[in-house]
């Protein structure tokens, strides 16, 4: 009797986890504007997948046929697994004559809000190691005054011969562009805003870049941020330490509300971007901070038929956000199917809450 009650409780929890995983699987295809709770399931995909694996193992060990419930959901989940974990690796092809090194990085204003002094040489040496031909930077505006970091000036000294889009370089005054910038070794023949729906740093710019005899449209986007404040990060920290009660339901509700609003606001943004991408006269390389996971409507919509450089040439688990929130892959390099990507890597620095993402694109 006790065993029967225990199994019933376990199966009830298993049923809940299976339904949640099912919602996570379809989350990328349903707009949060239509049904916003599903976006939270998409965000929790790795946790929900792991929980179903645990239930599968439990039912298998006790030789109970109820293992089929999680088995089916786990099998369906494999359409998304490669976006989080890539089994195997591609040979690290050397950069060839028809290849360009592409880099995407949310600089967090070069550590302007970090009180400690940052090692400028470490950042510049990392860039010299990667040798990027095209850089897509987010949160790159020089705030000037006491917020200005030496590495900002050093960066423009290092790349003074490169062409830029929406970057005012060594301006002494605020602002220096909106912070979403493209820096190119190659000539830029056309550029502009792809969308400015938020009228803030969360915008999208493009540059038509001539590489050899080929014109490529490079797009750099920073999708709508969650806009967490110090209070919210403290709440997350306490929750992660199982101290959620210390901050109470109102603080948790505040975080959930911010996440919900960001999910919904990103919908219109990515739908606008996707429409513009569909009308591009040139093959596309798209970089940016999406502020969302690979099992999100934002990622799926903006990706369309583009290929994900991590899925194509990454290895192991890729995480790009290093802040106080749980670590996710929210920074991406996507490219047209006519290109091939190789040598996908992430690079941690001693500033910014994001890693550098880089790869080689062969055209």
C-alpha positions, 0 to 999 in steps of 0.5 A: 500500500505504501509502495503504491502511494509512493509510486502514485506520487512519483508518477504525478510528478513525472506527469507534470515534468513530462507536460512541462517538457512537452511545452518546452519542446514546442515553445520556439514555435509559439509566440509569447504574445499568444501564450506567454507562460510557454516561454518560461517552459522553453527557458527551463528546457535543460532542467526539464529534460534532466528531470525526465531523464531521472524519472526514466531511470527510476521507472526503468530500475523498478521495471515499470512500464511507466518509463514510456512517458518520459522516454517519448518526451526525451526522444522528441527533445532531441530536435533541440539537444544539439543547440545546447550540447554538441556531441563530437567535433569538426576538424579545426580548419585553418583559415583559408583564402575565402574565409573570414573570422567573425566575432560577436561580443556584448562588452558591457560598456567595456566594464564601465560599471565594474568598480575594479580596474580591468586589464586592457592588455588581456582584452587586446591580446585576446583580440589579437589571438582571434584576429577578427575580420568582422566584429559585432559589438553590443553595449559598446557606447563610450559613457565618457567621464569617470565611466570611460575605460582605457581599453575603449581608447585602446580598442580604437587605436588597435582598429583605427583602419577598420570601417565602422557602423554606429560607432563614434570612436574617440568622441569625448561626449555621451553618447558614442552611438547606441552601442550596437556596432559593426567593425569591419576590415573590409569595405562597407558599401551600405549600412543602416538600421534594420529596426529601432523599435525600442529606441534604445541600446536594444536595436539592430544595425546592418552593413553590406560588406564587400569581401573579395568579389562577394557582398555579404550583409552583416547584421548585428542585433541586441534584442530586448533586455530583461532590465534586471536591477540590483534588487533582482540580482540579489533575489536570484542569488538568494533563490540559487542558494535556497534562500528564496523565502528571505526575499518573498513572493513579491520579489520573485513576482517582480522577476517573473513579470520582467521576464514575461514583458521581455519575452513579449517585447522581443516578439515584435522585434524578431518578427520585424527583423525576420521580415527584413532578413527575408528581403535581404539582397545578399547572403547573411551573417547575423550576430548578437545578444538575443537575451534568450535561449535556443528554445525560445520563440525569439531564437527560432524566429530570427534564425529562420533558415540560417545555420547556427555556428555552434550547432555546425562547428561547436563542441561540448556545452556552450554557455555565453552569459556569465552573470548572476543569472543561470548561465545560458547561451544567449549570444549567437553567430548565425549564417546563410546556408551558402556559408560554412562555419568552423572553429566556433569558440567562446572566450571568457574575459576579466570584464563583461557578463558575456563571453566573446563568441567567434568562428570562421566563416568560409564563403 
